[in-house]
Amino acid sequence: MDNIVMMGAGLYDSETKQKQKISEYLSIAPEGKDTILLNFAQHIDAFYLPLKHESGDNNFLLYFSDAYGNYSVDTLKIHQTAIPHLESLDCPSTFFHKINSVAWTSHPLSEIPLTIDSVVISQPSVEYEDQENIKIYLRSVSH
């Protein structure tokens, strides 16, 4: 049995509200840690992130970069409640999550022409299913 629980995030165009595959590179790291969760991903319209096993804030740094090495950083803060989950005594325990709120920062479009416009919770329960839990709406210079 799979006991890995990941939050799904879909990428959307802020103007059309349609799924958007980004042409810029996206890297994601948890704030304050020397870990990369997503490294120079391109042409993606979704990704999955782990959440902490304790309730509280999960802060992620989203690095948008171009082919020339220029980059800008947005932040994504997920406030969640961790819920211990045990299938049976023979299986390791895991944690489900309930997303309570989201917050974000955006960089100026003059730095890299793609930034977070807004984030909404589409499914607050983070469980085993690979599903979209948040929608990240992206703004670009064309808007």
HELIX and SHEET records of a PDB file:
SHEET    1   A 4 ALA A  46  PRO A  50  0                                        
SHEET    2   A 4 MET A   6  ASP A  13 -1                                        
SHEET    3   A 4 GLU A 132  SER A 140  1                                        
SHEET    4   A 4 LEU A 114  ILE A 121 -1                                        
SHEET    1   B 6 LEU A  38  ALA A  41  0                                        
SHEET    2   B 6 TYR A  25  PRO A  30 -1                                        
SHEET    3   B 6 GLY A  56  SER A  65 -1                                        
SHEET    4   B 6 TYR A  71  HIS A  85 -1                                        
SHEET    5   B 6 THR A  94  TRP A 104 -1                                        
SHEET    6   B 6 SER A 125  VAL A 126 -1                                        
END                                                                             
